[in-house]
Amino acid sequence: MSEAPIRLFSYGTLQQESVQIETFGRLLKGQADTLPGFAKTMVRITDPAVLATSGQEFHPIVTPSDDPAEAIPGAVFEITAQELAAADDYEVDDYKRIAVVLGSGLDAFVYVKA
């Protein structure tokens, strides 16, 4: 019996090839999807390792929206449990991982404002 795939939705730097190579040791294959019911803002990153990996001081971050029709575009990736742990290590304390249902109907994890 094979394990169900772990899906991770990214609306930000985890879509960057350089971040994927540094974090997962490979390029991820993803498909476009949306995160309904959330709004996107930016957060300033101060962690030197994350700054070096992403090359960006400001990263997008999402919070639940008052407008249920609002949706964040991004990509959904299938990853391993080990890669999910690596993503947890990459994300700074401003983020927490939650389970969501994407616009496509797929279940996935996503990092939102802690």
Backbone as a chain_set.jsonl record, in Angstrom:
{"seq": "MSEAPIRLFSYGTLQQESVQIETFGRLLKGQADTLPGFAKTMVRITDPAVLATSGQEFHPIVTPSDDPAEAIPGAVFEITAQELAAADDYEVDDYKRIAVVLGSGLDAFVYVKA", "coords": {"N": [[0.85, -1.185, 0.0], [0.715, 2.094, -0.976], [1.817, 5.311, 0.212], [-0.284, 8.183, 0.628], [0.146, 11.029, -1.456], [2.017, 13.86, -0.323], [0.985, 17.103, -0.411], [2.037, 20.369, -1.138], [1.257, 23.713, -1.113], [2.422, 26.578, -2.704], [2.779, 30.068, -2.689], [4.77, 31.765, -2.913], [8.24, 32.135, -2.281], [9.002, 29.435, -2.336], [8.444, 28.584, -4.838], [10.54, 29.352, -6.367], [13.291, 28.303, -8.336], [15.943, 28.295, -7.314], [15.519, 28.322, -4.55], [14.161, 25.897, -4.229], [16.166, 24.036, -4.993], [18.105, 24.529, -3.002], [16.616, 23.978, -0.67], [15.301, 21.484, -1.036], [16.975, 19.951, -2.582], [16.403, 19.362, -5.163], [14.524, 20.13, -8.179], [11.122, 20.92, -7.993], [8.145, 19.507, -9.35], [5.303, 21.125, -10.311], [1.834, 22.218, -10.318], [-0.362, 24.76, -11.46], [-2.525, 26.391, -9.162], [-4.995, 27.574, -6.791], [-5.402, 29.361, -3.681], [-8.14, 29.617, -1.969], [-10.034, 32.172, -0.21], [-8.13, 33.632, 1.175], [-5.891, 36.406, 1.816], [-3.098, 38.275, 0.588], [-0.126, 39.651, 1.938], [2.986, 41.289, 2.742], [5.991, 40.251, 4.436], [8.802, 41.147, 6.387], [11.895, 39.594, 6.16], [14.371, 38.425, 8.345], [16.078, 36.387, 8.922], [19.268, 35.176, 8.343], [19.988, 32.862, 6.801], [17.678, 32.261, 5.313], [17.411, 34.634, 3.907], [19.734, 34.485, 2.357], [19.172, 32.232, 0.82], [16.759, 32.863, -0.558], [17.22, 35.395, -1.581], [15.714, 37.609, -1.183], [14.428, 40.264, 0.753], [11.834, 40.802, 1.545], [9.054, 38.738, 1.884], [6.117, 37.142, 0.56], [3.118, 36.685, 2.509], [0.262, 35.055, 3.831], [-3.091, 35.59, 5.068], [-6.272, 34.713, 6.503], [-9.026, 35.875, 4.571], [-11.515, 38.463, 4.609], [-13.15, 38.361, 2.494], [-14.634, 35.793, 0.94], [-14.433, 35.185, -1.736], [-11.959, 35.947, -2.547], [-8.789, 34.878, -3.748], [-5.591, 33.328, -3.728], [-3.102, 33.064, -6.142], [-0.92, 30.381, -7.117], [1.254, 27.535, -6.847], [0.929, 23.993, -6.656], [2.696, 21.371, -5.185], [3.932, 17.993, -5.183], [5.426, 16.379, -2.552], [7.879, 14.747, -0.414], [7.742, 13.352, 2.947], [10.13, 13.955, 4.231], [10.941, 16.158, 2.717], [8.885, 17.915, 3.369], [9.518, 18.388, 6.036], [11.924, 19.729, 5.602], [10.959, 22.027, 4.368], [9.532, 23.089, 6.509], [11.702, 23.765, 8.114], [12.866, 25.741, 6.536], [10.976, 27.834, 6.479], [10.396, 30.804, 8.327], [9.694, 31.909, 11.754], [7.497, 33.545, 11.466], [5.645, 32.232, 10.033], [3.204, 29.572, 9.915], [2.323, 26.142, 9.397], [-0.555, 24.925, 7.82], [-3.392, 22.806, 7.048], [-5.253, 22.829, 4.06], [-7.946, 23.222, 1.637], [-7.561, 23.424, -1.732], [-8.309, 25.571, -4.589], [-8.714, 23.803, -6.684], [-9.769, 21.663, -5.424], [-8.049, 19.874, -4.289], [-6.438, 18.547, -1.376], [-4.03, 20.133, 0.663], [-0.971, 21.27, 2.203], [-0.131, 24.502, 3.5], [1.761, 27.459, 4.112], [0.98, 29.935, 6.395], [0.321, 33.146, 7.958], [1.613, 33.161, 11.195]], "CA": [[0.0, 0.0, 0.0], [1.559, 3.29, -1.054], [1.361, 6.453, 0.991], [-0.894, 9.278, -0.125], [1.137, 12.089, -1.671], [1.952, 15.087, 0.479], [0.923, 18.254, -1.313], [2.404, 21.652, -0.552], [0.911, 24.847, -1.968], [3.306, 27.733, -2.542], [2.416, 31.328, -3.339], [5.928, 32.641, -2.741], [9.615, 31.799, -2.652], [9.196, 28.003, -2.585], [8.292, 28.361, -6.27], [11.802, 29.721, -7.02], [14.169, 27.156, -8.56], [17.096, 28.341, -6.409], [15.044, 27.945, -3.215], [13.875, 24.461, -4.264], [17.444, 23.309, -5.0], [18.725, 24.692, -1.686], [15.775, 23.409, 0.384], [14.908, 20.092, -1.291], [17.992, 19.261, -3.347], [15.87, 19.05, -6.499], [13.436, 20.983, -8.654], [9.81, 20.315, -7.804], [7.183, 19.628, -10.443], [4.055, 21.611, -9.738], [0.774, 22.665, -11.215], [-1.023, 25.978, -11.006], [-3.72, 26.211, -8.346], [-5.282, 28.774, -6.009], [-5.739, 29.224, -2.269], [-9.309, 30.481, -1.789], [-10.368, 32.691, 1.109], [-6.966, 34.249, 1.822], [-5.341, 37.647, 1.257], [-1.626, 38.258, 0.655], [0.645, 40.848, 2.269], [4.416, 40.991, 2.753], [6.65, 40.224, 5.736], [10.249, 41.352, 6.284], [12.659, 38.432, 6.614], [15.655, 38.803, 8.945], [16.903, 35.182, 9.074], [20.323, 35.237, 7.324], [19.972, 31.698, 5.905], [16.547, 32.412, 4.393], [17.768, 35.754, 3.021], [20.733, 34.001, 1.406], [18.531, 31.268, -0.082], [15.732, 33.479, -1.416], [17.696, 36.632, -2.182], [14.671, 38.632, -1.022], [14.197, 40.692, 2.133], [10.399, 40.747, 1.813], [8.399, 37.551, 1.352], [4.669, 37.18, 0.727], [2.521, 35.92, 3.606], [-1.191, 35.116, 3.679], [-3.986, 35.508, 6.215], [-7.651, 34.554, 6.048], [-9.629, 37.089, 4.021], [-12.93, 38.721, 4.894], [-13.842, 38.127, 1.231], [-14.447, 34.39, 0.585], [-14.157, 35.066, -3.169], [-10.547, 36.252, -2.781], [-7.974, 33.671, -3.885], [-4.169, 33.576, -3.978], [-2.55, 32.139, -7.128], [0.352, 29.765, -6.776], [1.478, 26.207, -7.412], [0.892, 22.879, -5.708], [3.771, 20.416, -5.439], [3.934, 16.747, -4.422], [6.719, 16.266, -1.883], [8.021, 13.668, 0.565], [7.702, 13.777, 4.35], [11.432, 14.564, 4.512], [10.924, 17.481, 2.093], [7.997, 18.763, 4.169], [10.326, 18.794, 7.199], [12.875, 20.733, 5.116], [10.194, 23.255, 4.164], [9.292, 23.62, 7.86], [12.954, 24.383, 8.563], [13.104, 26.936, 5.715], [10.051, 28.915, 6.833], [10.721, 31.472, 9.592], [8.652, 31.826, 12.777], [6.319, 34.333, 11.082], [4.742, 31.325, 9.32], [2.825, 28.269, 10.458], [1.783, 25.269, 8.354], [-1.917, 24.449, 8.044], [-4.001, 22.021, 5.973], [-6.297, 23.584, 3.37], [-8.459, 22.68, 0.387], [-7.245, 24.39, -2.786], [-9.358, 25.865, -5.559], [-8.911, 22.601, -7.501], [-10.363, 20.621, -4.593], [-6.983, 19.073, -3.678], [-5.976, 18.85, -0.019], [-2.61, 20.49, 0.659], [-0.458, 22.123, 3.266], [0.307, 25.832, 3.09], [2.288, 28.275, 5.214], [0.211, 31.166, 6.577], [0.829, 33.969, 9.058], [1.512, 32.483, 12.506]], "C": [[0.888, 1.238, 0.0], [0.939, 4.432, -0.249], [0.696, 7.478, 0.077], [0.155, 10.365, -0.313], [0.918, 13.243, -0.694], [1.97, 16.245, -0.506], [1.24, 19.519, -0.524], [2.068, 22.74, -1.555], [1.858, 25.991, -1.661], [2.782, 28.912, -3.344], [3.611, 32.271, -3.355], [7.233, 31.987, -3.142], [9.856, 30.308, -2.877], [8.932, 27.635, -4.042], [9.596, 28.656, -7.024], [12.703, 28.493, -7.147], [15.33, 27.137, -7.573], [16.697, 27.93, -4.987], [14.748, 26.446, -3.164], [15.16, 23.635, -4.209], [18.077, 23.358, -3.611], [17.94, 23.949, -0.599], [15.538, 21.917, 0.208], [15.964, 19.279, -2.036], [17.545, 18.844, -4.737], [14.857, 20.114, -6.896], [12.128, 20.231, -8.483], [8.973, 20.49, -9.07], [5.854, 20.032, -9.824], [3.036, 21.932, -10.796], [0.108, 23.89, -10.602], [-2.279, 25.625, -10.216], [-3.957, 27.528, -7.612], [-5.602, 28.397, -4.571], [-6.919, 30.158, -2.002], [-9.472, 30.957, -0.349], [-9.212, 33.302, 1.871], [-6.563, 35.518, 1.09], [-3.837, 37.649, 1.502], [-1.098, 39.634, 1.023], [2.117, 40.438, 2.222], [4.93, 41.029, 4.19], [8.15, 40.393, 5.499], [10.962, 40.162, 6.908], [14.01, 38.908, 7.151], [16.587, 37.604, 9.116], [17.957, 35.147, 7.972], [20.301, 34.072, 6.334], [18.851, 31.823, 4.871], [16.816, 33.552, 3.415], [18.759, 35.287, 1.954], [20.098, 33.062, 0.379], [17.594, 31.947, -1.064], [16.236, 34.704, -2.167], [16.713, 37.779, -2.04], [14.463, 38.958, 0.445], [12.722, 40.597, 2.509], [9.79, 39.546, 1.107], [6.889, 37.723, 1.489], [4.238, 36.303, 1.901], [1.017, 36.081, 3.477], [-1.903, 34.983, 5.016], [-5.399, 35.28, 5.683], [-8.25, 35.903, 5.631], [-11.07, 37.225, 4.491], [-13.788, 38.441, 3.662], [-13.622, 36.678, 0.795], [-14.152, 34.183, -0.903], [-12.695, 35.358, -3.494], [-9.758, 34.947, -2.836], [-6.555, 34.055, -4.277], [-3.689, 32.584, -5.037], [-1.212, 31.575, -6.661], [0.479, 28.425, -7.467], [1.414, 25.179, -6.303], [1.915, 21.842, -6.16], [3.525, 19.141, -4.634], [5.341, 16.548, -3.876], [6.705, 15.08, -0.917], [7.896, 14.244, 1.979], [9.01, 14.466, 4.74], [11.488, 15.98, 3.917], [9.99, 18.443, 2.832], [8.73, 19.26, 5.414], [11.34, 19.861, 6.796], [12.181, 22.071, 4.876], [9.871, 23.906, 5.511], [10.535, 24.337, 8.376], [13.224, 25.689, 7.823], [12.227, 28.106, 6.172], [10.391, 29.478, 8.215], [9.503, 31.45, 10.516], [7.418, 32.666, 12.475], [5.241, 33.445, 10.454], [4.388, 30.109, 10.17], [2.201, 27.466, 9.319], [0.393, 24.798, 8.755], [-2.352, 23.596, 6.847], [-5.159, 22.831, 5.388], [-6.842, 22.745, 2.205], [-8.262, 23.768, -0.665], [-8.426, 24.589, -3.725], [-9.702, 24.673, -6.43], [-9.647, 21.506, -6.748], [-9.339, 19.716, -3.939], [-6.733, 19.506, -2.239], [-4.483, 19.139, -0.097], [-2.268, 21.198, 1.954], [-0.062, 23.465, 2.671], [0.831, 26.555, 4.333], [1.555, 29.603, 5.227], [0.815, 31.943, 7.739], [0.566, 33.273, 10.396], [0.686, 33.307, 13.487]], "O": [[1.723, 1.404, 0.889], [-0.275, 4.507, -0.059], [1.062, 7.622, -1.09], [0.97, 10.597, 0.58], [-0.208, 13.55, -0.301], [2.872, 16.349, -1.337], [0.775, 19.708, 0.6], [2.525, 22.71, -2.698], [2.073, 26.335, -0.499], [2.396, 28.782, -4.506], [3.494, 33.429, -3.758], [7.333, 31.364, -4.199], [10.823, 29.944, -3.547], [9.17, 26.495, -4.443], [9.747, 28.261, -8.18], [12.864, 27.734, -6.192], [15.671, 26.079, -7.045], [17.466, 27.258, -4.301], [15.051, 25.792, -2.167], [15.24, 22.652, -3.472], [18.535, 22.334, -3.102], [18.54, 23.354, 0.296], [15.567, 21.163, 1.18], [15.862, 18.054, -2.114], [18.223, 18.069, -5.411], [14.394, 20.895, -6.065], [12.041, 19.043, -8.794], [9.086, 21.497, -9.768], [5.345, 19.362, -8.925], [3.318, 21.925, -11.994], [0.029, 24.03, -9.382], [-3.0, 24.686, -10.554], [-3.205, 28.486, -7.791], [-6.015, 27.275, -4.28], [-6.725, 31.361, -1.828], [-9.107, 30.263, 0.599], [-9.295, 33.475, 3.087], [-6.849, 35.688, -0.095], [-3.358, 37.099, 2.493], [-1.553, 40.651, 0.498], [2.451, 39.365, 1.72], [4.391, 41.734, 5.043], [8.701, 39.856, 4.539], [10.672, 39.771, 8.039], [14.705, 39.691, 6.504], [17.766, 37.782, 9.424], [17.61, 35.094, 6.792], [20.567, 34.27, 5.148], [19.052, 31.525, 3.694], [16.489, 33.451, 2.232], [18.637, 35.653, 0.785], [20.452, 33.099, -0.8], [17.619, 31.653, -2.259], [15.749, 35.02, -3.253], [16.857, 38.809, -2.7], [14.337, 38.063, 1.281], [12.395, 40.338, 3.667], [9.975, 39.35, -0.094], [6.423, 38.375, 2.424], [4.895, 35.319, 2.24], [0.543, 37.136, 3.057], [-1.406, 34.364, 5.955], [-5.69, 35.618, 4.536], [-8.005, 36.93, 6.264], [-11.754, 36.232, 4.739], [-15.007, 38.3, 3.768], [-12.533, 36.347, 0.325], [-13.672, 33.119, -1.291], [-12.234, 35.052, -4.594], [-10.021, 34.023, -2.067], [-6.341, 34.984, -5.055], [-3.85, 31.377, -4.856], [-0.476, 32.215, -5.909], [-0.104, 28.197, -8.528], [1.791, 25.447, -5.162], [1.996, 21.486, -7.335], [2.975, 19.195, -3.533], [6.318, 16.546, -4.624], [5.658, 14.492, -0.645], [7.94, 15.458, 2.177], [9.002, 15.444, 5.488], [12.022, 16.894, 4.544], [10.264, 19.64, 2.914], [8.582, 20.419, 5.802], [11.593, 20.796, 7.557], [12.752, 23.127, 5.149], [9.929, 25.129, 5.642], [10.434, 25.392, 9.002], [13.748, 26.637, 8.407], [12.695, 29.242, 6.24], [10.643, 28.724, 9.155], [8.418, 31.027, 10.116], [6.396, 32.524, 13.147], [4.08, 33.841, 10.352], [5.162, 29.678, 11.024], [1.623, 28.033, 8.391], [0.18, 24.333, 9.875], [-1.752, 23.661, 5.774], [-5.941, 23.439, 6.12], [-6.281, 21.711, 1.843], [-8.738, 24.892, -0.506], [-9.417, 23.861, -3.66], [-10.843, 24.532, -6.871], [-10.1, 20.531, -7.349], [-9.7, 18.873, -3.118], [-6.808, 20.692, -1.921], [-3.754, 18.473, -0.831], [-3.139, 21.659, 2.692], [0.297, 23.558, 1.497], [0.395, 26.291, 5.454], [1.504, 30.311, 4.221], [1.714, 31.453, 8.422], [-0.555, 32.854, 10.685], [0.496, 32.895, 14.632]]}, "num_chains": 1, "name": "protein.A"}
